[in-house]
Amino acid sequence: MSDHSEAPVAPVQAFEPPYYVAVFTALRTQDQSDYSETNARMEELVNDIPGYLGMDHAQTPGGLGITVGYFRDADALTEWRTNAEHRAAQKRGRADWYQNYTLHVAKVERSHGFVRA
């Protein structure tokens, strides 16, 4: 979903389950016109959804991007999925920005983390 060049280098914290994750894996096309601006707007929108917990993103040297969005409940995820601006961005992504992608949605039943002191 993002280039995340300014994002902190740390994973989203572990949350008390259950919660939901949306895992978006994509390979982008060469044409990325307006992608960064649209992505920034999507991040603004998702941050305003009650129940949105955060996002992790990684990109391989070969261009495969993986974004994991975390949501407290199915209602928060549905609100994001059905947001009109997000739907328009998805349509633009299929038309211009993505060679291919997959989306996996799962309910998290176990979660823990570690931070070195």
N, C-alpha and C positions, 0 to 999 in steps of 0.2 A: 504494500500500500504506500510505502514511503521510501525516500532516500535516507532519511533520518540522520543526516550528517551532523546535526547538532544534538542528537539524542544522547542521554547519558549511557555509558557503557556499563550497564547493570541490568539483570533481568527484572521483570515485574515480580514483586514479592509473592510469596505463597499466601493464599487466602484460605479461610475456613470453608471446606466443602459443605454442600455442593455448590458449584457454580458452573458456568458454561464457557467454552472456548470455541472460537471460530478460527480455523487454520486456513489461511489463503496462501497458496503457493502458485507463483506465476513466472512465466518467461515473457519478457517484454519485447515489443517490436523495436525497430530503429526509430520510428516516429514517436517522439515523446513530447511533442509540442503541447503546451499547457498542462502537462502532467503534474509538475511540481506545484503549480498554483492550485489545481484541483485537489491534489493530495493534502495540501495545507488546509484547504477549506473543509475537507472530510474530517481531518483531525480536530478542527474546531467544533464541527457538528457532533462527532461522537463523544467528545469530552462533555458536552451538555446533556447527555442522556443519563438520567438517574439509573444507577446500577452498572454503569460502565466502570471497569476496574483498571484498565490500562492496556498496553500493547507492547509486544516484543517484535523486533524485525531483524532479519539477517539476510545477507546477499552473498551468493557464492561468486568467485571470480568469473565463472562462466555465465553469470547473469540470472541465475535462478534466485528469485526473491521469496522469502517466507515471512509472512506476517501472522502473528497470533494475537487476536483480540480476546480480552477477558471480560465476562459479563456476569453480574451477580445472579441473574435469573433469566428465564426464558422470555419474560416480558421485555426486559432491556434489550435482548438480542433481537426480538421481533421489532421493537421500535427502530433499531438501527437498520434492520433489513428492509423495512417498509418506508424509511425516510425518503421523501420525494427527491431531494438533491442527491442523496446517495444512489438512488435508482437511476437517475440521469447520468451520474458518473460511471456507474456500472455499464450502462449502454455505450457510453463513449469509450470505455475500456475495451469492450468487445469489438467496437468498430475500429479503434486506432491503436491503443497502447499495448494490448496483450496478444502474444502469439498463441498462448494457451494458458489455462489456469485450472486449478482444482480448489474446491472449498470443502472442508470437513468441519462439521459441527459436532461437539461432544460435550457430555455432562461429566465434569470432574468429580470423582469420588474420593480421591486421595491427593493431598498436596502437602509438601514440606519444602523447606529451603535451608540454606547454609550461608553464613557470612563469616569470613575470617576476621578475627579480632585484631 
